[in-house]
Amino acid sequence: MFISYSSANGGTNCAWAQKNLNRDKSEHIEVFIGKCPTGSSGNPCEPLVFDRDSGNFQYYAGPVQVTGTADRCILVYVVYRNLSEERWGPIHCS
């Protein structure tokens, strides 16, 4: 999982997930990013807006992005091959 931030548009966060193994075939990958409501630091949040890319990909899923993230937390996660999930968030809280 890779996450980037730009100050454009009131703060813009992007995320994408790159495969490290089995790059010779397409497999299910989902990457998700969401903007948390104000005051969500330290607890899981229900994102106000989100973006998701899901499907069978050979190399990577995404990028996905949300704007207006300055002074907000974001929630991100990756699902790989329907088997394992990596979840982070809220993160990047100001």
Biopython code that builds the backbone (N, CA, C, O; Angstrom):
import numpy as np
from Bio.PDB.StructureBuilder import StructureBuilder

atoms = [
    (1, "MET", "N", (0.849, -1.169, 0.000)),
    (1, "MET", "CA", (0.000, 0.000, 0.000)),
    (1, "MET", "C", (0.891, 1.226, 0.000)),
    (1, "MET", "O", (1.843, 1.329, 0.773)),
    (2, "PHE", "N", (0.563, 2.136, -0.872)),
    (2, "PHE", "CA", (1.270, 3.409, -0.949)),
    (2, "PHE", "C", (0.253, 4.521, -0.761)),
    (2, "PHE", "O", (-0.844, 4.463, -1.316)),
    (3, "ILE", "N", (0.612, 5.529, 0.014)),
    (3, "ILE", "CA", (-0.275, 6.658, 0.286)),
    (3, "ILE", "C", (0.500, 7.936, 0.020)),
    (3, "ILE", "O", (1.654, 8.070, 0.427)),
    (4, "SER", "N", (-0.139, 8.872, -0.664)),
    (4, "SER", "CA", (0.501, 10.161, -0.914)),
    (4, "SER", "C", (-0.447, 11.281, -0.509)),
    (4, "SER", "O", (-1.654, 11.082, -0.377)),
    (5, "TYR", "N", (0.131, 12.466, -0.314)),
    (5, "TYR", "CA", (-0.646, 13.647, 0.073)),
    (5, "TYR", "C", (-0.173, 14.855, -0.713)),
    (5, "TYR", "O", (1.023, 15.037, -0.938)),
    (6, "SER", "N", (-1.122, 15.673, -1.126)),
    (6, "SER", "CA", (-0.846, 16.953, -1.759)),
    (6, "SER", "C", (-1.728, 17.993, -1.079)),
    (6, "SER", "O", (-2.819, 17.669, -0.610)),
    (7, "SER", "N", (-1.269, 19.223, -1.022)),
    (7, "SER", "CA", (-2.068, 20.285, -0.424)),
    (7, "SER", "C", (-3.127, 20.826, -1.391)),
    (7, "SER", "O", (-3.926, 21.680, -1.008)),
    (8, "ALA", "N", (-3.143, 20.348, -2.619)),
    (8, "ALA", "CA", (-4.116, 20.811, -3.608)),
    (8, "ALA", "C", (-5.546, 20.453, -3.189)),
    (8, "ALA", "O", (-5.776, 19.432, -2.541)),
    (9, "ASN", "N", (-6.485, 21.293, -3.563)),
    (9, "ASN", "CA", (-7.918, 21.058, -3.327)),
    (9, "ASN", "C", (-8.260, 20.860, -1.860)),
    (9, "ASN", "O", (-9.093, 20.018, -1.524)),
    (10, "GLY", "N", (-7.630, 21.622, -0.994)),
    (10, "GLY", "CA", (-7.906, 21.494, 0.436)),
    (10, "GLY", "C", (-7.344, 20.225, 1.036)),
    (10, "GLY", "O", (-7.819, 19.757, 2.070)),
    (11, "GLY", "N", (-6.350, 19.675, 0.402)),
    (11, "GLY", "CA", (-5.723, 18.421, 0.820)),
    (11, "GLY", "C", (-6.250, 17.271, -0.020)),
    (11, "GLY", "O", (-7.459, 17.049, -0.091)),
    (12, "THR", "N", (-5.354, 16.547, -0.650)),
    (12, "THR", "CA", (-5.733, 15.399, -1.477)),
    (12, "THR", "C", (-4.858, 14.216, -1.085)),
    (12, "THR", "O", (-3.631, 14.300, -1.130)),
    (13, "ASN", "N", (-5.490, 13.121, -0.704)),
    (13, "ASN", "CA", (-4.771, 11.883, -0.414)),
    (13, "ASN", "C", (-5.060, 10.875, -1.516)),
    (13, "ASN", "O", (-6.196, 10.752, -1.974)),
    (14, "CYS", "N", (-4.031, 10.160, -1.937)),
    (14, "CYS", "CA", (-4.144, 9.101, -2.924)),
    (14, "CYS", "C", (-3.589, 7.813, -2.331)),
    (14, "CYS", "O", (-2.735, 7.846, -1.446)),
    (15, "ALA", "N", (-4.074, 6.690, -2.819)),
    (15, "ALA", "CA", (-3.550, 5.390, -2.385)),
    (15, "ALA", "C", (-3.585, 4.422, -3.559)),
    (15, "ALA", "O", (-4.438, 4.521, -4.440)),
    (16, "TRP", "N", (-2.646, 3.488, -3.554)),
    (16, "TRP", "CA", (-2.651, 2.400, -4.508)),
    (16, "TRP", "C", (-1.968, 1.202, -3.884)),
    (16, "TRP", "O", (-1.170, 1.339, -2.957)),
    (17, "ALA", "N", (-2.285, 0.036, -4.394)),
    (17, "ALA", "CA", (-1.728, -1.215, -3.871)),
    (17, "ALA", "C", (-1.024, -1.946, -5.000)),
    (17, "ALA", "O", (-1.608, -2.176, -6.059)),
    (18, "GLN", "N", (0.212, -2.305, -4.775)),
    (18, "GLN", "CA", (1.029, -2.986, -5.783)),
    (18, "GLN", "C", (1.286, -4.418, -5.364)),
    (18, "GLN", "O", (1.598, -4.691, -4.205)),
    (19, "LYS", "N", (1.154, -5.331, -6.311)),
    (19, "LYS", "CA", (1.452, -6.733, -6.032)),
    (19, "LYS", "C", (2.956, -6.951, -6.017)),
    (19, "LYS", "O", (3.686, -6.386, -6.832)),
    (20, "ASN", "N", (3.409, -7.772, -5.086)),
    (20, "ASN", "CA", (4.817, -8.149, -5.035)),
    (20, "ASN", "C", (5.037, -9.576, -5.506)),
    (20, "ASN", "O", (6.138, -9.929, -5.929)),
    (21, "LEU", "N", (3.994, -10.403, -5.436)),
    (21, "LEU", "CA", (4.081, -11.799, -5.829)),
    (21, "LEU", "C", (3.073, -12.091, -6.940)),
    (21, "LEU", "O", (2.120, -11.336, -7.134)),
    (22, "ASN", "N", (3.284, -13.168, -7.655)),
    (22, "ASN", "CA", (2.340, -13.640, -8.678)),
    (22, "ASN", "C", (2.014, -12.570, -9.716)),
    (22, "ASN", "O", (0.862, -12.427, -10.125)),
    (23, "ARG", "N", (3.015, -11.830, -10.136)),
    (23, "ARG", "CA", (2.786, -10.762, -11.108)),
    (23, "ARG", "C", (2.550, -11.289, -12.509)),
    (23, "ARG", "O", (2.292, -10.514, -13.429)),
    (24, "ASP", "N", (2.637, -12.610, -12.682)),
    (24, "ASP", "CA", (2.406, -13.195, -13.997)),
    (24, "ASP", "C", (0.934, -13.489, -14.260)),
    (24, "ASP", "O", (0.584, -13.940, -15.350)),
    (25, "LYS", "N", (0.057, -13.237, -13.269)),
    (25, "LYS", "CA", (-1.375, -13.486, -13.468)),
    (25, "LYS", "C", (-2.208, -12.445, -12.736)),
    (25, "LYS", "O", (-1.762, -11.836, -11.764)),
    (26, "SER", "N", (-3.420, -12.259, -13.221)),
    (26, "SER", "CA", (-4.345, -11.325, -12.584)),
    (26, "SER", "C", (-4.989, -11.971, -11.371)),
    (26, "SER", "O", (-5.360, -13.144, -11.404)),
    (27, "GLU", "N", (-5.120, -11.198, -10.297)),
    (27, "GLU", "CA", (-5.758, -11.663, -9.071)),
    (27, "GLU", "C", (-6.581, -10.522, -8.490)),
    (27, "GLU", "O", (-6.365, -9.355, -8.819)),
    (28, "HIS", "N", (-7.529, -10.871, -7.620)),
    (28, "HIS", "CA", (-8.383, -9.859, -7.023)),
    (28, "HIS", "C", (-7.593, -8.970, -6.062)),
    (28, "HIS", "O", (-6.896, -9.452, -5.170)),
    (29, "ILE", "N", (-7.723, -7.665, -6.271)),
    (29, "ILE", "CA", (-7.156, -6.665, -5.364)),
    (29, "ILE", "C", (-8.193, -5.550, -5.230)),
    (29, "ILE", "O", (-8.813, -5.142, -6.211)),
    (30, "GLU", "N", (-8.367, -5.070, -4.010)),
    (30, "GLU", "CA", (-9.210, -3.904, -3.771)),
    (30, "GLU", "C", (-8.435, -2.921, -2.918)),
    (30, "GLU", "O", (-7.821, -3.302, -1.921)),
    (31, "VAL", "N", (-8.464, -1.658, -3.308)),
    (31, "VAL", "CA", (-7.861, -0.597, -2.512)),
    (31, "VAL", "C", (-8.948, 0.448, -2.254)),
    (31, "VAL", "O", (-9.715, 0.795, -3.153)),
    (32, "PHE", "N", (-9.003, 0.943, -1.021)),
    (32, "PHE", "CA", (-10.060, 1.844, -0.570)),
    (32, "PHE", "C", (-9.434, 2.995, 0.197)),
    (32, "PHE", "O", (-8.499, 2.797, 0.973)),
    (33, "ILE", "N", (-9.953, 4.206, -0.022)),
    (33, "ILE", "CA", (-9.554, 5.366, 0.764)),
    (33, "ILE", "C", (-10.802, 6.180, 1.064)),
    (33, "ILE", "O", (-11.648, 6.374, 0.191)),
    (34, "GLY", "N", (-10.916, 6.657, 2.303)),
    (34, "GLY", "CA", (-12.075, 7.449, 2.690)),
    (34, "GLY", "C", (-11.680, 8.596, 3.599)),
    (34, "GLY", "O", (-10.704, 8.509, 4.344)),
    (35, "LYS", "N", (-12.451, 9.675, 3.529)),
    (35, "LYS", "CA", (-12.235, 10.849, 4.383)),
    (35, "LYS", "C", (-13.139, 10.724, 5.600)),
    (35, "LYS", "O", (-14.358, 10.618, 5.470)),
    (36, "CYS", "N", (-12.535, 10.737, 6.781)),
    (36, "CYS", "CA", (-13.284, 10.602, 8.030)),
    (36, "CYS", "C", (-13.947, 11.925, 8.417)),
    (36, "CYS", "O", (-13.480, 12.996, 8.029)),
    (37, "PRO", "N", (-15.039, 11.846, 9.183)),
    (37, "PRO", "CA", (-15.648, 13.076, 9.706)),
    (37, "PRO", "C", (-14.707, 13.769, 10.696)),
    (37, "PRO", "O", (-13.787, 13.145, 11.226)),
    (38, "THR", "N", (-14.935, 15.016, 10.933)),
    (38, "THR", "CA", (-14.166, 15.770, 11.925)),
    (38, "THR", "C", (-14.291, 15.092, 13.281)),
    (38, "THR", "O", (-15.369, 14.639, 13.663)),
    (39, "GLY", "N", (-13.169, 15.028, 14.008)),
    (39, "GLY", "CA", (-13.189, 14.470, 15.358)),
    (39, "GLY", "C", (-13.114, 12.959, 15.412)),
    (39, "GLY", "O", (-13.470, 12.372, 16.433)),
    (40, "SER", "N", (-12.661, 12.300, 14.339)),
    (40, "SER", "CA", (-12.608, 10.840, 14.300)),
    (40, "SER", "C", (-11.265, 10.263, 14.690)),
    (40, "SER", "O", (-11.062, 9.058, 14.541)),
    (41, "SER", "N", (-10.348, 11.058, 15.176)),
    (41, "SER", "CA", (-9.004, 10.554, 15.450)),
    (41, "SER", "C", (-9.019, 9.454, 16.502)),
    (41, "SER", "O", (-9.694, 9.555, 17.526)),
    (42, "GLY", "N", (-8.264, 8.410, 16.223)),
    (42, "GLY", "CA", (-8.089, 7.333, 17.186)),
    (42, "GLY", "C", (-9.138, 6.247, 17.174)),
    (42, "GLY", "O", (-8.962, 5.241, 17.862)),
    (43, "ASN", "N", (-10.205, 6.390, 16.443)),
    (43, "ASN", "CA", (-11.253, 5.376, 16.374)),
    (43, "ASN", "C", (-11.578, 5.074, 14.924)),
    (43, "ASN", "O", (-11.405, 5.942, 14.069)),
    (44, "PRO", "N", (-12.043, 3.868, 14.619)),
    (44, "PRO", "CA", (-12.502, 3.628, 13.251)),
    (44, "PRO", "C", (-13.599, 4.630, 12.897)),
    (44, "PRO", "O", (-14.368, 5.053, 13.761)),
    (45, "CYS", "N", (-13.663, 4.994, 11.653)),
    (45, "CYS", "CA", (-14.642, 5.996, 11.236)),
    (45, "CYS", "C", (-15.501, 5.463, 10.101)),
    (45, "CYS", "O", (-15.143, 4.500, 9.422)),
    (46, "GLU", "N", (-16.635, 6.108, 9.915)),
    (46, "GLU", "CA", (-17.475, 5.892, 8.749)),
    (46, "GLU", "C", (-17.162, 7.030, 7.788)),
    (46, "GLU", "O", (-17.566, 8.167, 8.031)),
    (47, "PRO", "N", (-16.450, 6.748, 6.703)),
    (47, "PRO", "CA", (-16.011, 7.812, 5.806)),
    (47, "PRO", "C", (-17.177, 8.616, 5.230)),
    (47, "PRO", "O", (-18.219, 8.063, 4.876)),
    (48, "LEU", "N", (-16.980, 9.924, 5.144)),
    (48, "LEU", "CA", (-17.956, 10.809, 4.519)),
    (48, "LEU", "C", (-17.988, 10.615, 3.014)),
    (48, "LEU", "O", (-19.055, 10.523, 2.408)),
    (49, "VAL", "N", (-16.825, 10.555, 2.428)),
    (49, "VAL", "CA", (-16.662, 10.295, 0.993)),
    (49, "VAL", "C", (-15.534, 9.294, 0.845)),
    (49, "VAL", "O", (-14.633, 9.229, 1.682)),
    (50, "PHE", "N", (-15.587, 8.526, -0.211)),
    (50, "PHE", "CA", (-14.543, 7.533, -0.413)),
    (50, "PHE", "C", (-14.371, 7.240, -1.887)),
    (50, "PHE", "O", (-15.183, 7.643, -2.720)),
    (51, "ASP", "N", (-13.299, 6.533, -2.192)),
    (51, "ASP", "CA", (-13.012, 6.063, -3.543)),
    (51, "ASP", "C", (-12.465, 4.652, -3.408)),
    (51, "ASP", "O", (-11.746, 4.346, -2.457)),
    (52, "ARG", "N", (-12.807, 3.797, -4.360)),
    (52, "ARG", "CA", (-12.384, 2.399, -4.284)),
    (52, "ARG", "C", (-12.106, 1.900, -5.696)),
    (52, "ARG", "O", (-12.785, 2.281, -6.650)),
    (53, "ASP", "N", (-11.106, 1.051, -5.812)),
    (53, "ASP", "CA", (-10.803, 0.358, -7.064)),
    (53, "ASP", "C", (-10.720, -1.116, -6.734)),
    (53, "ASP", "O", (-9.935, -1.525, -5.880)),
    (54, "SER", "N", (-11.525, -1.909, -7.405)),
    (54, "SER", "CA", (-11.595, -3.334, -7.102)),
    (54, "SER", "C", (-11.727, -4.120, -8.398)),
    (54, "SER", "O", (-12.482, -3.740, -9.293)),
    (55, "GLY", "N", (-10.989, -5.212, -8.490)),
    (55, "GLY", "CA", (-11.075, -6.057, -9.670)),
    (55, "GLY", "C", (-9.914, -7.026, -9.732)),
    (55, "GLY", "O", (-9.167, -7.185, -8.767)),
    (56, "ASN", "N", (-9.773, -7.671, -10.877)),
    (56, "ASN", "CA", (-8.651, -8.573, -11.094)),
    (56, "ASN", "C", (-7.557, -7.808, -11.827)),
    (56, "ASN", "O", (-7.736, -7.366, -12.961)),
    (57, "PHE", "N", (-6.423, -7.664, -11.152)),
    (57, "PHE", "CA", (-5.322, -6.877, -11.692)),
    (57, "PHE", "C", (-4.039, -7.692, -11.675)),
    (57, "PHE", "O", (-3.813, -8.512, -10.786)),
    (58, "GLN", "N", (-3.211, -7.448, -12.672)),
    (58, "GLN", "CA", (-1.937, -8.158, -12.752)),
    (58, "GLN", "C", (-0.859, -7.470, -11.929)),
    (58, "GLN", "O", (-0.004, -8.142, -11.353)),
    (59, "TYR", "N", (-0.883, -6.133, -11.861)),
    (59, "TYR", "CA", (0.205, -5.416, -11.208)),
    (59, "TYR", "C", (-0.230, -4.591, -9.999)),
    (59, "TYR", "O", (0.402, -4.675, -8.946)),
    (60, "TYR", "N", (-1.291, -3.798, -10.123)),
    (60, "TYR", "CA", (-1.684, -2.935, -9.004)),
    (60, "TYR", "C", (-3.147, -2.522, -9.139)),
    (60, "TYR", "O", (-3.732, -2.602, -10.219)),
    (61, "ALA", "N", (-3.723, -2.081, -8.029)),
    (61, "ALA", "CA", (-5.066, -1.490, -7.993)),
    (61, "ALA", "C", (-4.917, -0.026, -7.603)),
    (61, "ALA", "O", (-4.046, 0.325, -6.807)),
    (62, "GLY", "N", (-5.755, 0.812, -8.157)),
    (62, "GLY", "CA", (-5.702, 2.238, -7.897)),
    (62, "GLY", "C", (-5.037, 2.950, -9.048)),
    (62, "GLY", "O", (-4.814, 2.350, -10.100)),
    (63, "PRO", "N", (-4.716, 4.210, -8.874)),
    (63, "PRO", "CA", (-4.843, 4.965, -7.635)),
    (63, "PRO", "C", (-6.286, 5.374, -7.362)),
    (63, "PRO", "O", (-7.105, 5.496, -8.274)),
    (64, "VAL", "N", (-6.570, 5.581, -6.081)),
    (64, "VAL", "CA", (-7.836, 6.129, -5.621)),
    (64, "VAL", "C", (-7.522, 7.396, -4.845)),
    (64, "VAL", "O", (-6.425, 7.533, -4.304)),
    (65, "GLN", "N", (-8.477, 8.334, -4.782)),
    (65, "GLN", "CA", (-8.174, 9.590, -4.093)),
    (65, "GLN", "C", (-9.410, 10.199, -3.467)),
    (65, "GLN", "O", (-10.535, 9.966, -3.908)),
    (66, "VAL", "N", (-9.177, 10.988, -2.424)),
    (66, "VAL", "CA", (-10.196, 11.836, -1.817)),
    (66, "VAL", "C", (-9.595, 13.216, -1.607)),
    (66, "VAL", "O", (-8.402, 13.353, -1.336)),
    (67, "THR", "N", (-10.434, 14.236, -1.734)),
    (67, "THR", "CA", (-9.984, 15.611, -1.554)),
    (67, "THR", "C", (-10.613, 16.207, -0.292)),
    (67, "THR", "O", (-11.501, 15.611, 0.317)),
    (68, "GLY", "N", (-10.140, 17.378, 0.080)),
    (68, "GLY", "CA", (-10.644, 18.049, 1.272)),
    (68, "GLY", "C", (-10.186, 17.363, 2.543)),
    (68, "GLY", "O", (-10.906, 17.355, 3.542)),
    (69, "THR", "N", (-8.985, 16.783, 2.513)),
    (69, "THR", "CA", (-8.500, 15.996, 3.654)),
    (69, "THR", "C", (-7.602, 16.769, 4.607)),
    (69, "THR", "O", (-7.149, 16.209, 5.606)),
    (70, "ALA", "N", (-7.336, 18.031, 4.329)),
    (70, "ALA", "CA", (-6.539, 18.824, 5.271)),
    (70, "ALA", "C", (-7.289, 18.885, 6.595)),
    (70, "ALA", "O", (-8.490, 19.156, 6.617)),
    (71, "ASP", "N", (-6.592, 18.636, 7.689)),
    (71, "ASP", "CA", (-7.176, 18.631, 9.033)),
    (71, "ASP", "C", (-8.215, 17.532, 9.229)),
    (71, "ASP", "O", (-9.089, 17.660, 10.086)),
    (72, "ARG", "N", (-8.136, 16.466, 8.458)),
    (72, "ARG", "CA", (-9.034, 15.315, 8.593)),
    (72, "ARG", "C", (-8.201, 14.039, 8.646)),
    (72, "ARG", "O", (-7.061, 14.001, 8.183)),
    (73, "CYS", "N", (-8.796, 12.999, 9.218)),
    (73, "CYS", "CA", (-8.194, 11.668, 9.170)),
    (73, "CYS", "C", (-8.681, 10.960, 7.905)),
    (73, "CYS", "O", (-9.730, 11.293, 7.353)),
    (74, "ILE", "N", (-7.899, 9.983, 7.462)),
    (74, "ILE", "CA", (-8.344, 9.140, 6.355)),
    (74, "ILE", "C", (-8.322, 7.684, 6.817)),
    (74, "ILE", "O", (-7.587, 7.317, 7.734)),
    (75, "LEU", "N", (-9.133, 6.877, 6.169)),
    (75, "LEU", "CA", (-9.191, 5.439, 6.395)),
    (75, "LEU", "C", (-8.792, 4.770, 5.093)),
    (75, "LEU", "O", (-9.337, 5.099, 4.039)),
    (76, "VAL", "N", (-7.848, 3.834, 5.146)),
    (76, "VAL", "CA", (-7.410, 3.130, 3.941)),
    (76, "VAL", "C", (-7.350, 1.638, 4.212)),
    (76, "VAL", "O", (-7.064, 1.210, 5.330)),
    (77, "TYR", "N", (-7.624, 0.847, 3.176)),
    (77, "TYR", "CA", (-7.411, -0.590, 3.310)),
    (77, "TYR", "C", (-7.201, -1.234, 1.961)),
    (77, "TYR", "O", (-7.539, -0.678, 0.916)),
    (78, "VAL", "N", (-6.628, -2.432, 2.018)),
    (78, "VAL", "CA", (-6.379, -3.254, 0.843)),
    (78, "VAL", "C", (-6.902, -4.654, 1.119)),
    (78, "VAL", "O", (-6.670, -5.207, 2.194)),
    (79, "VAL", "N", (-7.599, -5.222, 0.162)),
    (79, "VAL", "CA", (-7.993, -6.630, 0.215)),
    (79, "VAL", "C", (-7.270, -7.313, -0.939)),
    (79, "VAL", "O", (-7.343, -6.866, -2.083)),
    (80, "TYR", "N", (-6.580, -8.388, -0.628)),
    (80, "TYR", "CA", (-5.792, -9.101, -1.635)),
    (80, "TYR", "C", (-6.286, -10.533, -1.760)),
    (80, "TYR", "O", (-6.291, -11.281, -0.782)),
    (81, "ARG", "N", (-6.693, -10.907, -2.939)),
    (81, "ARG", "CA", (-7.140, -12.273, -3.258)),
    (81, "ARG", "C", (-8.285, -12.748, -2.360)),
    (81, "ARG", "O", (-8.427, -13.948, -2.124)),
    (82, "ASN", "N", (-9.095, -11.826, -1.862)),
    (82, "ASN", "CA", (-10.242, -12.164, -1.007)),
    (82, "ASN", "C", (-9.840, -12.898, 0.254)),
    (82, "ASN", "O", (-10.707, -13.414, 0.959)),
    (83, "LEU", "N", (-8.559, -12.963, 0.562)),
    (83, "LEU", "CA", (-8.094, -13.762, 1.688)),
    (83, "LEU", "C", (-7.618, -12.920, 2.853)),
    (83, "LEU", "O", (-7.901, -13.233, 4.010)),
    (84, "SER", "N", (-6.911, -11.875, 2.557)),
    (84, "SER", "CA", (-6.330, -11.096, 3.644)),
    (84, "SER", "C", (-6.638, -9.625, 3.443)),
    (84, "SER", "O", (-6.778, -9.147, 2.317)),
    (85, "GLU", "N", (-6.739, -8.934, 4.537)),
    (85, "GLU", "CA", (-7.026, -7.510, 4.491)),
    (85, "GLU", "C", (-6.044, -6.775, 5.375)),
    (85, "GLU", "O", (-5.748, -7.200, 6.492)),
    (86, "GLU", "N", (-5.551, -5.683, 4.869)),
    (86, "GLU", "CA", (-4.730, -4.781, 5.661)),
    (86, "GLU", "C", (-5.528, -3.504, 5.817)),
    (86, "GLU", "O", (-5.934, -2.902, 4.822)),
    (87, "ARG", "N", (-5.759, -3.081, 7.045)),
    (87, "ARG", "CA", (-6.565, -1.886, 7.280)),
    (87, "ARG", "C", (-5.783, -0.917, 8.149)),
    (87, "ARG", "O", (-5.165, -1.297, 9.143)),
    (88, "TRP", "N", (-5.827, 0.320, 7.752)),
    (88, "TRP", "CA", (-5.202, 1.369, 8.540)),
    (88, "TRP", "C", (-6.204, 2.490, 8.714)),
    (88, "TRP", "O", (-6.887, 2.878, 7.766)),
    (89, "GLY", "N", (-6.286, 2.991, 9.885)),
    (89, "GLY", "CA", (-7.104, 4.173, 10.034)),
    (89, "GLY", "C", (-7.895, 4.195, 11.319)),
    (89, "GLY", "O", (-8.111, 3.168, 11.962)),
    (90, "PRO", "N", (-8.308, 5.356, 11.667)),
    (90, "PRO", "CA", (-7.938, 6.581, 10.939)),
    (90, "PRO", "C", (-6.424, 6.856, 11.030)),
    (90, "PRO", "O", (-5.788, 6.583, 12.047)),
    (91, "ILE", "N", (-5.887, 7.387, 9.967)),
    (91, "ILE", "CA", (-4.472, 7.735, 9.924)),
    (91, "ILE", "C", (-4.320, 9.131, 9.363)),
    (91, "ILE", "O", (-5.284, 9.746, 8.908)),
    (92, "HIS", "N", (-3.117, 9.610, 9.403)),
    (92, "HIS", "CA", (-2.772, 10.939, 8.889)),
    (92, "HIS", "C", (-3.698, 11.998, 9.466)),
    (92, "HIS", "O", (-4.150, 12.899, 8.760)),
    (93, "CYS", "N", (-3.970, 11.876, 10.749)),
    (93, "CYS", "CA", (-4.829, 12.848, 11.420)),
    (93, "CYS", "C", (-4.013, 14.099, 11.738)),
    (93, "CYS", "O", (-2.877, 14.012, 12.204)),
    (94, "SER", "N", (-4.600, 15.244, 11.483)),
    (94, "SER", "CA", (-3.904, 16.503, 11.763)),
    (94, "SER", "C", (-4.187, 16.972, 13.160)),
    (94, "SER", "O", (-3.686, 18.017, 13.574)),
]
sb = StructureBuilder()
sb.init_structure("model")
sb.init_model(0)
sb.init_chain("A")
sb.init_seg("    ")
for serial, (resi, resn, name, xyz) in enumerate(atoms, 1):
    if name == "N":
        sb.init_residue(resn, " ", resi, " ")
    sb.init_atom(name, np.array(xyz, "f"), 0.0, 1.0, " ", f" {name:<3s}", serial, name[0])
structure = sb.get_structure()
